[in-house]
């Protein structure tokens, strides 16, 4: 990996590890739908001017609408909603560990779609990762209820969608420039999720922390983060790009403890270790 790619990889890992902190801060005030929509909206406010004014490129919202829509649905709309709803019940540290499953899903999906080899090691790693997540959800500090179990399924679904999205983006960047695809897909997501603006809570319910988290989630964790993400998928492929999952569980648990006062238990650390071991198993060449 070149120095440029390594720097982009580190930036992406840092930004994505913070997204669950921002979700946990904003969802209780603004709700699932509006958090998902504002993430797309504020990301679009960053990416569209970047592509048009800084890169002096075109987006092609009409000319490449199929590509933008395909990426938007699997990379933005559905996973944004899944993880925002999961944040109603699960701590940021749980969600960060689930994010560690993204490269495992990408590795499984890449095998039939991109004609990559699906060996016993990759299958074993995927099973090990699922075991790690199950360990955290079942034995972590949060009581296991129907709500927390459903939230865990939603989070895992979001991780699977992001794993699939890496493959879809790799397929589409051959037809559409990487950053044009990032900007166009996020615009489509903002449009598709726009009805949730009807759910805006009264201004009196807003808090400075939740409002900051709402904006930061879009501007930083999607807007700024998509600069390294889409170019890395183009340059080094989806599976290697999504190895940022190696750091997201560790950083996510750290941020949850430092910033939100979340409890860290031995079962959580054990589950995170299993997910990291699974990642190493799958990504090892």
Buried (B, 14 or more C-beta within 10 A) or exposed (E): EEEEBEEBBEBBBBBBBBBBBBBBBBBBBBBBBBBBBBBBBBBBBBBBEBBBEEBEBBBBBEEBEEBBBBBBBBBBBBBBBBBBBBBBBBBBBBBBBBBBBBBBBBBBBBBEBBEBEBEEEBBEBBEBBBBBBBBBBEBBBBEEEEEBEBBBEBBBBBBBBBBBBBBBBBBBBEEBBBBBBBBBBBBBBBBBBEEBEEEBEEEEEBEEEBBEBBBBBBBBBBBBBBBBBBBBBBBBBBBBBBBBBBBBBBBBBBBBBEBBEBEBBEBBBBBBBBBBBBBEBBBEE
